[in-house]
Amino acid sequence: MAALDLAADGAEKTAGVIAEAGGEGRANQCDVANPDSVWAAVDRVVADLGRVDVLVNIAGIGNFAHSHELALSEWDRIIAVNLTGTFLMCQAVLPQLLSAGGGAIVNTASTAGVIGQPYSAAYCASKGGVVLLTKALAWSESSSTRSSVPWGSASPRRSPARSRTSRPTRPVT
Ligand SMILES: NC(=O)c1ccc[n+]([C@@H]2O[C@H](COP(=O)([O-])OP(=O)(O)OC[C@H]3O[C@@H](n4cnc5c(N)ncnc54)[C@H](O)[C@@H]3O)[C@@H](O)[C@H]2O)c1
């Protein structure tokens, strides 16, 4: 099991917990908001472990602020990590799952992305985006779909509908 985290020591700690529980934990530093970092990390994981069966997107950040006082840079960073980061990880891992004929993606949303919460415009918007990103992935990539909020999941399977569409490939950046 590979633990990816922006904080290298955080990834090491998670890998240690996995090892303590009897698993094989591998630590990888990764910034989910950075496409190059995401692709490099997924490449390392595949080279190390052979394949990816399950992706759990749980990296997330937030802050509390009145919307009129929220700096654009803070808005951008929260959207980049929570929403774009979730998308980038799905995009990097989906080809693995589709070529293997199946797998699972679990994206971590929040009730804040469904009913909202005060002083959290960027966080609520990002998590609402995660909910619908997950639904969109489930519709597009899944023949058997399990989806719930606030915890969203999609189980990619090859389906007849998929063969009529092009398979996702690594984007040119
Ligand atoms: N804690 C809650 O009450 C709560 C409620 C609802 C949803 N959530 C969601 O659950 C998830 C985990 O929450 P938590 O409270 O355990 O948070 P946490 O802060 O303990 O863990 C978040 C992790 O994300 C990592 N991270 C941050 N930016 C990153 C980046 N750019 N690339 C890679 N990793 C990055 C951090 O290093 C950290 O290890 C988040 O997505 C959060 O939004 C939490």
The ligand as an SDF file (V2000), in Angstrom:
LIG
                    3D

 44 48  0  0  0  0  0  0  0  0999 V2000
  -11.6470   16.3540    9.8910 N   0  0  0  0  0  0  0  0  0  0  0  0
  -12.9310   16.4920    9.6000 C   0  0  0  0  0  0  0  0  0  0  0  0
  -13.7780   16.7830   10.4450 O   0  0  0  0  0  0  0  0  0  0  0  0
  -13.4080   16.2940    8.1870 C   0  0  0  0  0  0  0  0  0  0  0  0
  -14.7780   16.3270    7.8970 C   0  0  0  0  0  0  0  0  0  0  0  0
  -15.2080   16.1340    6.5990 C   0  0  0  0  0  0  0  0  0  0  0  0
  -14.2720   15.8840    5.5980 C   0  0  0  0  0  0  0  0  0  0  0  0
  -12.9580   15.8660    5.8960 N   0  0  0  0  0  0  0  0  0  0  0  0
  -12.0050   15.6100    4.8200 C   0  0  0  0  0  0  0  0  0  0  0  0
  -11.2810   14.4450    5.1430 O   0  0  0  0  0  0  0  0  0  0  0  0
   -9.9590   14.5590    4.6130 C   0  0  0  0  0  0  0  0  0  0  0  0
   -8.9410   14.3560    5.7270 C   0  0  0  0  0  0  0  0  0  0  0  0
   -9.1900   15.3230    6.7280 O   0  0  0  0  0  0  0  0  0  0  0  0
   -8.2720   15.4230    8.0210 P   0  0  0  0  0  0  0  0  0  0  0  0
   -9.0140   16.1960    9.0290 O   0  0  0  0  0  0  0  0  0  0  0  0
   -7.7540   14.0540    8.3570 O   0  0  0  0  0  0  0  0  0  0  0  0
   -7.1020   16.3340    7.4670 O   0  0  0  0  0  0  0  0  0  0  0  0
   -5.5530   16.3590    7.8570 P   0  0  0  0  0  0  0  0  0  0  0  0
   -5.1060   17.7850    7.7510 O   0  0  0  0  0  0  0  0  0  0  0  0
   -5.2680   15.6140    9.1130 O   0  0  0  0  0  0  0  0  0  0  0  0
   -4.9260   15.5070    6.6620 O   0  0  0  0  0  0  0  0  0  0  0  0
   -4.8790   16.0410    5.3730 C   0  0  0  0  0  0  0  0  0  0  0  0
   -3.6180   15.5200    4.7300 C   0  0  0  0  0  0  0  0  0  0  0  0
   -3.5490   16.0800    3.4140 O   0  0  0  0  0  0  0  0  0  0  0  0
   -2.1920   16.3680    3.1800 C   0  0  0  0  0  0  0  0  0  0  0  0
   -2.0830   17.3690    2.1240 N   0  0  0  0  0  0  0  0  0  0  0  0
   -2.3970   18.6910    2.1780 C   0  0  0  0  0  0  0  0  0  0  0  0
   -2.1240   19.2830    1.0090 N   0  0  0  0  0  0  0  0  0  0  0  0
   -1.6430   18.3090    0.1930 C   0  0  0  0  0  0  0  0  0  0  0  0
   -1.1840   18.3040   -1.1460 C   0  0  0  0  0  0  0  0  0  0  0  0
   -1.1630   19.4100   -1.8940 N   0  0  0  0  0  0  0  0  0  0  0  0
   -0.7560   17.1270   -1.6740 N   0  0  0  0  0  0  0  0  0  0  0  0
   -0.7590   15.9920   -0.9280 C   0  0  0  0  0  0  0  0  0  0  0  0
   -1.1840   15.9360    0.3410 N   0  0  0  0  0  0  0  0  0  0  0  0
   -1.6200   17.0870    0.8900 C   0  0  0  0  0  0  0  0  0  0  0  0
   -1.6520   16.8980    4.5020 C   0  0  0  0  0  0  0  0  0  0  0  0
   -0.2320   16.8420    4.5370 O   0  0  0  0  0  0  0  0  0  0  0  0
   -2.3230   15.9380    5.4610 C   0  0  0  0  0  0  0  0  0  0  0  0
   -1.5270   14.7960    5.7020 O   0  0  0  0  0  0  0  0  0  0  0  0
   -9.8610   15.9270    3.9580 C   0  0  0  0  0  0  0  0  0  0  0  0
  -10.1200   15.8050    2.5710 O   0  0  0  0  0  0  0  0  0  0  0  0
  -10.9660   16.7060    4.6490 C   0  0  0  0  0  0  0  0  0  0  0  0
  -11.4380   17.7730    3.8570 O   0  0  0  0  0  0  0  0  0  0  0  0
  -12.5060   16.0570    7.1650 C   0  0  0  0  0  0  0  0  0  0  0  0
  1  2  1  0
  2  3  2  0
  2  4  1  0
  4  5  1  0
  4 44  2  0
  5  6  2  0
  6  7  1  0
  7  8  2  0
  8  9  1  0
  8 44  1  0
  9 10  1  0
  9 42  1  0
 10 11  1  0
 11 12  1  0
 11 40  1  0
 12 13  1  0
 13 14  1  0
 14 15  2  0
 14 16  1  0
 14 17  1  0
 17 18  1  0
 18 19  2  0
 18 20  1  0
 18 21  1  0
 21 22  1  0
 22 23  1  0
 23 24  1  0
 23 38  1  0
 24 25  1  0
 25 26  1  0
 25 36  1  0
 26 27  1  0
 26 35  1  0
 27 28  2  0
 28 29  1  0
 29 30  1  0
 29 35  2  0
 30 31  1  0
 30 32  2  0
 32 33  1  0
 33 34  2  0
 34 35  1  0
 36 37  1  0
 36 38  1  0
 38 39  1  0
 40 41  1  0
 40 42  1  0
 42 43  1  0
M  CHG  2   8   1  16  -1
M  END
$$$$
